[in-house]
């Protein structure tokens, strides 16, 4: 199983496998054909409230990750997480985010959960 996290603004690479956009909003200034996104499961992304809370620097990354994992337990999100996990079992998956710091983003939380 290979799951990796990349910025959506980076050019696609041959070994990306299935490219999954994990942001709720489409990345600013990026043409859809240039992004080469295979899937965009919006219900797998953090809620607007959680995203705003985290970006307002009201809590730590660790607390954000805990709250996000709790959101992922909801039925629709859990089903989508299972779907992406199945994709990863079959081949490479690249989680795409517009975050400037992907290593401290929800995409990294997702990658960690998918590798369990």
Secondary structure, 3 states (H helix, E strand, C coil): CEEEEEECCCCCCHHHCEEEECCCCCCCCCCHHHHCCCECCHHHCCCHHHHHHHHCCCCCHHHHHHHHHHHCCCHHHHHHHHHHHHHHHHCEEEEEECCCCHHHCHHHHHHHHHCC
